[in-house]
Amino acid sequence: MKKFINKVDDILTESLSGFALAHNDLVSLHLDPNFLTRKQLAQNKVAIISGGGSGHEPLHAGYIGYGMLDAACPGHVFSSPTPDQMLAAAEAVHTNKGILFIVKNYAGDVMNFEMAGEMLAVGHATVLTSDDCAVINSTYTTGRRGVAGTVIVEKCVGSLAETGASLQACKALGDKVNSRTASIGVALTSCTVPAAGRPTFDIGDNELEMGVGIHGEPGRRREAMREADAIVKDMIDAILADFTSRNLGPTKNSEVLLLVNGLGATPLMELYLIYNTAAKLLVDAGLNVTRSLVGNYTTAIDMAGASITACLLDDEIKQHWDSPVHTPALRWGC
């Protein structure tokens, strides 16, 4: 294992410290327990808090700021944050209008956020993201996994919260965005958790893992490497089939947000190639790709691979996707 590390036990603290130093105009780092908040705390709004294991950067700390999150709780690499982190973050950012937790559907995350909620003295609700259509059940989750679609949920809910909307309205929008979003990933290599020191799984030079999870969980199948167009077609077919199975249509000319996300070690050249094929396939299916995002937004440390996410848009979702946002990893309109 060759990585830029001093001591494995110190990697999270040193990385968080560097992140906070690089973005000291936007975020503040709190240690023991670890959490990050907006530099300028928001007032008179629902507090939006997310979190999860580290190794998926820029998720979640990279989305702290105007129009998205008020706080994020980073666990150790691929490990859930603890309830005391969530409680400390909630106490730091809430303004008595309630707290909305955005939680990816993994057993540890769900359990610990639920424990934190039970100890909170202020009103709260949870949006559980579950956009991964690759699998229905796995040993890591209580159903569909929450992956890159989480970014879309955080952006739209964060936008609505800035308007002073109620906790119930913010949760309703988050649930709606999640219900209209589907993702699937593919891995060309494994990732290496620093504490383990070796790849999470073995994969041949001429193999890929279709439907891989963002922690290296097994996907739908292991198969031979093929040309990019064939791989992307299978991914888009899976997303469209998922929409159909959930009675979402989509109908002809439905508007779609297309997110092509790198898993950590895939060059932008290849991500844009994937986007080119995916967009054409969606258009061929009668859809209208009107919003897009390409880059590393929900990674898996150093995995070579990518995920594709499609969100079926309506006027409300478009409004909150397009609204101004200013965070370390996502910013426009400000």
N, C-alpha and C positions, 0 to 999 in steps of 0.2 A: 504494500500500500504506500503510494507516494502522494501526500497531501501537505498543504501548508498548515502545519499544526505544530504547536509547542508541546503542550501536554494534552492528551485526550480529554482529561477531566476539566480542562480550562477552556475548551474550544467554544462552548456556548457563551460564557461570560465575556470572553475576549471578542467574539463576533458581535454580540449585542452592544458592547461598549464602542466598537468601531462603527456600527450602524448609527448609534445615537450621536456619536461625534460627527459623522459625515452629514447628518441631517439634523443638526442641533437647532435649526430654525423651525423645525416641524414637530419633533418628538422629544420626549423626556424619558429617560430610563430609570426605573426603580429596581433596586436589588434587594433580595432577601425579604419577601419573595420577588421573583423576577416578573415584571410586567412593564409595558410601555404605554404612554398616554400622549395625547396631543400636547404640544408645547403650550399653546394658548387654549385652556380648557373652554369648551363650548358652554353656553348658558341657555337655560329655558328650552331644553329639547330632550327627547328620548336619548339615552346614552346607548350607543351601539358598541358591543364588545364581542370580539371573537378570539380565537386562539387554537392551538393544536401543537403537535410535535414540530420541532425545528427540522430543517432539512428541506422545506418546501418554499424557501424564500423566492420571491418577495412576500408570499403569503406567510403570516397575516400582518406582521409589523409594517411591511411596506405600504400598507393601505390605511395607515393612520393619518388623519388630517381632514381638512374641510371636504365635505361631501361623501365621506366614507366612515371609517371607524373612529371612535373616541379612545379606545384602548385595545391592546392585544396581549395575550398571555402565551408566551412561548414555553413549551415543554422541552425536555431534552430531545435529542435527535430521534424522530419517529416515536416519541412517547408523549402521552397526554400531559398537559399542564395539570397542576393539582388544585383542589378547591380553594386552598388559601390564596393562591395567585389570583383566582377569579374574584374572590371576595375583596381582596385588597384593591384590585383594579376597579371594581364596582364602587367601592367607597370613595375612590379618588375622583371619579368622573360623573357620578350621577347628580342630577339637578332636581330630584323629586318629581320628575315626569315619567319615571320608570326606566327599566333597563331591558334591552333586547339582546339576548345572546344569539349569535349565529354560530352553529355547531355543525361540523362535518360528521356524517353518520359513521363513526367508529366507536366500538363498544367502550373504550376507555374515555374518550372525549365525552360521550353521552353521559356516562355514569358520573364523571367528576363535575360536569356542568350541572347535572341534576342535584348533586350533593351541595354545590355552592348555592343553587337556587333555594334549596330548603333552608339554608341558613341566612338568607338575605332578609332584611327588614323592610325592603322597599319593593314596590310592584315590579314584576318582571315577566318576561315571556321568552320563548325560544323558537327560532327557525332552524329546522334540521335540514341540512342540504344533502341531497341524495340523487345527484344527477348522473352517476356512472351507470350506463345501461349495459355494461359488459357482463355483469353478473347480478343475480338477484339476491343471493345469500353467500356469505363467506364466514370463515372463522373470525374475521376481524370486525365484522359489522353485524347489525341487527336488520340488515336488508341492503338496499343499494348504497354504494359508497358515495360520500361527498368528495368531489374532486374540483376541477377547474371552474365548473359552473358556480362555485362559491364566490368567485370574484364578481360575477354578474349580480348575484344576490346582494353582496356587500355594497356594491356601487349604487344599485337602485334604492335599497333600503336607507343607505346613508344619505342619499339625496332627499328622500321624503322626510327623514328626521330633521334635516336642516330647515324645513318649512314650518316646524312646530307641530307636526302631525302627532296624533295620539299613539300610544304604545300598541293599541289594537290595530290601528291602520298600518303601522310599520310592519307588524307581524303578518298581517293579511297580504301585503305586497310581497314580502319575502317568500311566503308560502306559494304565492301565485308564480313568481319568477322561477322558483325551484321546480314547480310542477310543469313548467313550459320549457324546461331545459334538459338536454341529454348530452352526455359525453362518452367518449371511449378513447382509451390510450393504447399505444403499441410500444414495446421496448425492443431495442436492438442489442442492448447490453444490460447487465445488472447495475445496481448501485452498490456502493460500499459504505456502510455505516462505520464511522471512525472507531467506535468502541469495539466493533467486531473485527476490523482489520482485514476482512476478506469480502468478496462479493456476496450479496444476499442470496443469489441463486446462480446456478450454472446455466449458460446458454452457449450453444455452438456458434462458430464464426458465420455459419450460413443459416442461422435460425433467427426467428423473431417470436416474441410473446404477444399474441393478439388479445387485447383486453386487460393488460397489466394494470395493477393498482399503483398508487403513488408511493407506496412503501415497498414495492417489489412483490406484492401479492400475485399469485398465479392468475392468469387471465382465462379467456375462453378456450384457447388452444395454443399449442406450440406448433409452429409450421416453418416451412422452408422460406428463406429470404426470396422476395420477388421484386419486380419493378415497383416504383413508388405509386404509379397510377392504380395498379391492382390492389395494393395495400389500402390506399385511401378510399377506393371504391367500396371495399368491405366495411370500412369504418363508417362511411356515409350511409351505406345500406343498413347498418345496425342502428344508426341514429333514426333514420326514417321509419324503420320497422318499430322502433320503440315508441315514436310519436303515434303511429297507427294503433299499436296495441293499447295505448292509453286514451284512445278516442280523441286525440288532438288534431287529427287530420294528417298533415296540414292541407289546407285547400289551395287551389291554384292561385299563384301570386301572393301567398302568405309571405309577410316580411320576416326575415331571419337575421339575427346577429350571429356571425361566424367568428369563433375564437380558435385560432391554431396556437397551441401552447407547447413550448419546449419543456422537456423533462430535466434539463440541466446541462447536457453535453451535446446538443444538436445545433449546428450552425444555423444562423438566420437564413442563409442561402437555401438550406433544405426546408426550413419552415415555410418560407414563401413559395417554394415549389409545391409543398403540400397544400397551401392555401389556394394556389392557382387551380389545382385539380379539384379540390373540395368545392370551391365556389362554382366551377363549371358543372359539377355533378348536381349541386343543389338547383342551379338554374335549369338544367335538363329535366329535373324532377318537377319543374313548374313553380319553384320558389323564387323569391326576390331577395337577394342578399343586400341589405341596405346599411348594415353596420358591421364593422370588422375590427379585429384586434389580433396581432401576430407578435409573438415574443415569448419570453420566459416569465410566466405569471403564477404558475403552481408547479414547482419542480420536485424532483426526487433525487436530491443531492447531485450526483454525477452520472445519472442514467442517460444513455443515448436513446432517444425516443421522443415521441410527441403524442399529444392528445388533440382531439377535435371536439369542440363543443358548439352546439347550435341551440339558440334560444328563440322561440317563436315570439315575435314582438306584437304588442298592441300599442295604442297611443300612450297609455300610462307608462309602460315599460320604456318606450322610446324617450319620453319626456325625462325620465329620471336617469336613463343611461347618458343622454346628451347633456345634462346639467353640469355646471362647473364642478371640478374636483381638483384638489391640490394635496397630493400625498407624495412620499418619496418615490413610489413606483408607478403611479398613475396620475396624470394631470392634464387637464385641458380646460379652456374657458375661463381661466383665472388670470 
